[in-house]
Amino acid sequence: MTATNQMQTSIQNVDIAIVGGAMAGATLALALSQLSSPNAPLKVALIEAMPPSTNHPGFDARSIAIAHGSIFQLSRLGIWPKLAHLGTPIRDIHVSDRGHFGMTELNAEQFHLDALGQVVELERVGKALFDELKKSSVLLFCPAKLSDLKADIDAHTLVLDTGEHIRAKLVVAADGLQSKVRSSFNLPVTQVSFEQTAIVANLQTDKPHQHWAYERFTQTGPLALLPMADNQGQPRLSLVWALDDEAANKMLNAPKQAFLATLQQAFGYRAGQFIDVSERHAYPLNLAYMPRPIHHRCVFIGNAAQTLHPIAGQGFNLGLRDVMSLLEVLQEALLAGNDVGAANITHAYLKAREQDRNTTLTNIEFLVRGFSNQYWPLALGRNLGLRLLSWLPPLKTPVAHRAMGWK
């Protein structure tokens, strides 16, 4: 159901208002539209500034890896069947440390799986999700931006730049790193700069990827390649290349052949020869997180709660676990006939997310610091660790489970 954008003074009363309709927000909205309440249908509103496009910050030209555990959860919600045709399976992952002896592999066959995860292009996923939203019971306000947020004891009133007002018992902030909801409440966020920038682009190669993904640690930071669907029969890989800010600016503006040559030297020829590259985009790399991703009648999910370095591809996968935890808490509240925005509900969400968030944030920072450091005892230790994973396959199990989003 699409709300009109005509100026109006009436207030739309809903149970839950989601601010931000990118991956986490759109997924939550679709899932909530299926939740049952013993008293009355759950009324859900989704506010999103712009429809999916290459200019959309959440549905842009990037590709992401959706872990096996996340595919399972999306399937439970009935969402993955709508997206499956957009996915390219990851069946094998090769991890290496440039200039050192450490390397290991993770293989789907070892875990009796068809794939360790799926790679999807965000712009195409965004369009598919919004097609589903338009067919659902969700009140979709798009394009619309939150201009003001008025707090009250039993609800919040959201004022949109279209003039519309929405009164919600619970506000879910899914509006990214620069969250308008967070700033409206003046809530703190901890930010750590890695002094790195990610160069993101699509590569054409001279040989099929055969569903291999690669994570290569270099002196400046990690370099990841993900398998993509062929483009008119031409094999493609999605590139995320972390560089120090100066080198990133140089590579962003380098002539195409110079860029490809430098990239080839950094990565090697394991994935074949890089023969073409799409438009390049740059993203500053930071770790940002809210110490407490809740407030009065408000919870924060996805990048609004925490924004990760892409080193292990865990951004959306962690955000989806936010979504699943919130759904479980809300389902219990609805079955008990409780107020969905009550303090015990928001605190139950906080408790449910605490351990997983802390573990993931700690692991990500360790990987970034540990694999970008050339201090020889540390380099020796991490390379021995990678070799041990190859020599002793049982050690791979907890690593693979974490990579696949299993808890």
N, C-alpha and C positions, 0 to 999 in steps of 0.2 A: 504494500500500500504506500503510495507516494504522497506526502503532504504537499500542499500548494505553498508557494513562496510569497503569496500576497500578504500585504501588511494587514495585521489584525491585532486586536487588543485582548481577545479572549485567551484564557489559559488552558492549555492541553494538559490534563492530569494523566500521569502514567505511573506505573510501579517502578520501572527502571529506565533511566536515561543513560545511554552510552555516548560519550563524547570521543569521536575519532573512529573512522570506519575503515582503517587499513586491516591488515591480516588479523590481528588479535580482536579488534572491535567488531569487524564484520562476522568473524567466526562465532564470537560470543552472542551477537544478536541473532544469528540463525539458530544457534543452540537454544537460546532462551525462548524463541518462538515455538519451540516444541515442548517446553516444560509445562507440566500440568499443575493446576491449582484446584483444590477441592471446592473453593468458594466461587471464583470467577476467573475467566481467562486472564493470563498475565499480559499486561500492557507494557510494551517495550518501544522506546524511541531511540533512533540512532541519528546522531548529528555528525555530518561529514562535510568538510569545506569544499571538496571538489570531486567529481567523478573520476574513475580510474583512467589514467593516461600516462604517457612517458614522462609527463611533468609532475605527476603526483609523487610526493616524497615517500609514500608507502607502497605505491604500485608503479614503480619506475622501471628502468631498463635492466635492473639487476635480476639475477637468478639466485635462488636460495635452495639449500638442501633441507628437505623435510625428513626427519629421522624415522626409522621404522616404528618406534613407539608412538610417534606423533601421527603416523599414517593409521595406526590401529585406533587411536582416539578419534581422529577425524572420521573414520569409518563408523565407529559407534554412534557418532552424531549424525550420520547420514550425509556428511558433507564431502568426504573423499570421493564417493562415486560420481559426484558432479565435476570433480577436478582430475580424476585419474587419467583421462585422455591427454592431459597437459604434462604429465610426469615422464621423466626419463630415469630409469632405475640406476642406482649405484650398486654394483655387485661386488666391487673390489676397491679397497683404499690402500694406496701406497704412501707411506710416511718416511721422509728422509731428512737428513741434516747436511746441507751443502758444505763440501769441503771436509767432511768427517765420515767415519765408517758406519754411523748409526742409521739403520733403516728397518722397517718392519711392514707387514701387510695385514690387513683385515679382509677376510673373504666371507661373503654371504653363505657360501656352501659349507663352511666350517660350522656355522650356526643353524644349518638346515633351513635357510631362508632363501626366498627368491631374490631379495634385495635388502641392502642395509638401509636404504632410504630412497627418496625420489627427488630429482631436481626439477623445479618449476620456475617459469619466468613470471615475475611478479605482475607485470601489466596484464598478461593474459589471465592470471588467476583472479586479479581484481575485477575484471569484466565478468568473469563467471560467477564470482560471489555476489556481485551487485545484481546480476540477472536473477539469482535466487532470492535476494532480499526483496526485489520488486514484486515477486510472486508470493512473498510471505506476509504474515500479519504485522510485521515490524513497521512502525511509523518512521519512514525514511525522510529526513530533512537534509537534502543535498541538491545544490550547494548551499551550505549555511555554516556560519561560524558562531562560536560562543563569544558574545561580547560582554556579558556580565553574569555573575552567579550570586544569587541572594540566598543566604543561609537562613534556615528557620529550625525550630526544634523538631518538627515532625516531617519536614520535607525541604528540598532545595528548589528554588525557581531559577531556571536557566533562561536568559534573555539572548535571543539570537540576533544576528545582524540583519535578518529579514524582518524584524519586528515581532516575531512570534515568541510566545512565552510557554515554557514547559515546566510543570511542577512535578517533581519526582521524589519518591520515597528513598530511592538509592541512586546515586550518581556513580557511574563507572568511568574512570578516566583512562582512555586508551589513545590519548592524543600525543604520544611521542615524547621525545627528550625535552622539547620546549613546551611542556604541557601548560595550556591555559588554565586548566582546572587547578593544577598545583600552584601556579602563580597567584590565582585568585584567592587561595587559602593561605598564601605566603608560607608554604611548607618547604623544609630544607631538602636539598639533594646534594649528595657527595659526588664530586667529579674528580677523576684522575686522568690526566693527559698522558698518553703514551708517546707523545711527540712524533706521531706517525700519521701518514695519510694513506688511504687505500685507493689504488687505481683499479677501477672496475671496467671491464670490457668483455666482449665476446670475441673468441679467436676462431679462425678457420685453420684446419690442419690438413696435412697431406695423407693421413691415414685414419681409419675409424678409431674411436676411443674405446670401443668394446666394453663400455660401461665402467671404466676405471675412473676413480677420483684420486687426486694427488694433493698432498700437503707437504710442501718443501720448506724447511726452515733455512733462511739465509741470514747473513750478517745484519741486514737492516730490518728483518722481520719475516713473517710467514708469507708464502706464495701458494695459493690454492687454485686448483683447476678442477672444475666439475663437468661431467658429461652432459651435453645438451642434445636435443633433437636435431637431426640434420636439417639444413636449410637448402632445399632443392637438391638433395643428394650430397651436399657438401658437409663433411664432418665439422662439428663445432664443440668448443669448450668454453665454459664461463670462467673468467679470470678475476681473482681478487689478489692484488699484489700490494703488500704493506711495505712502505718505504719511509725513510725519514722525510720530513716536510720539503727540504730543499731538493732531494732526489726525485720526490714525487712530482713536484712542479716541473722539473726538467723533463721527466718522462711523459707527463701529461701533454706537453707542448712539443715533444720531439717529432720529427718526421716519421712517417709510418715505418719505413724500412729500418731506421735507426732504433725505433722502439722495439720492433720485432727481434732485431739482432741482439739488443741488450737483454731482452727477456729470455731469448734462447740461451744465451750464455749463463744467465742466472739459474734457469731451470734444467737445461740439458735437452736430450733428444728422446727421453723415455716415452713421451707422448707424441713423438713424431716432429715434423718441422712445422713451425708456425708460418703460415703463408699470407694471412690477412688479419686485420683487427678492425673491429667496429669503432664507433665513436667512444672515446674514453671519458670516464667520469671520475671525479675525485671526492672522497669522503674523509673528513678528519676522524681519527680513531681515538676514542675516549672510553673510559669506563665510568658510567654514571648510575647511581642507584639511590633510592630513597631508603633511609634507615627503617622507616615504618611506612609501608605503602597503604596506609589507611588514614581516614579522617572521619569526622562526624558525618554519618550517612554517605560515605564516599570510600571507594576502594580504587586502587591503581593497578593496572595490568600492563603486560608487554613493555614496550620501550618507555612508557610513562613511569613505570616502576623501576626498570633497570634497562640500560642500554649497554650492550656488550661489544667487546672487540670480536671481529668475525673469525678469530683464529681456529675455533673448533665448530663453527657453524651452528651455535646453540641459541642464537637470538630468538627466532620464532618458536623454536622447540621449548625454550623456557617460558616464553609468553603463553604458549598453548597450555602448559602445565598450570600457569596462573588461571587460565580460563576454566580448565577442568576442575581445579580446586574450588573456584567460585561457584561453579555449577552445582557441585556436590553440596556445598554449604547452603545455597539458595533452595535446592530441592528439598532438603531437610526442613528448612524454614517454612516453605510452602505447605508441605505435608502436615506440619504442626500448626498451621494457620497463623504463623508469626509474621511480624512486620519485617519485610525484606531489608529494611535499612537500619534496623535496631542495632545498638552497640554490640550486643552479643554475637550478631551475625558478622559484622565487620571484624571483630576480634577473633572469631573462629576462622575467618579467612586468613588473617595475619598469622595465626598459629599454624595453620595448614601449610603455609608457604615458607615458613622460616628456615627449616633445615635445608630444603632443596635449593632455595635462593642462596643461602650462605655458602653451601658447598660448591655450587656452580660458579659464583662470583670469585671465590678463593681459587678454584682450579684455573679459571680463565686468566686471572692476574699472574698466577704461577707460570702458566705456559708462555705468556707474553714475555715476562721478565726472564724466565729461564732459557728460552730458546732464542732470544735476541741478544744474549750476553756471550761474548767470546772469551771470557775468563776461563783459562784452560781447565782448572779442576771441575768447573761447572759443565763445560763442554764435554769433558770426558765422562762425567756422571750421567748426563742425559743420553749420550751415545751408547754407553753400556746398558742403560735402561731400554733403549730401542732394540738393541741386539738381544737382550734377555727376552723381550717379547717374541722375537723370532725363534730363539733357541728353545724357549719353554712355552709352548702354545697355551697351557692352562692359565698363564698370567694374562693372556689377552682378554679373557672372559669379562672381568670387571671393567676393563678399558672399553671393550666393545659395547657392553651394556650401557655405559654412560654415553658413549657416542651415539647409540641408537635410541637414546631417550628413555631407556628402561630404568625404573627405580626399584 
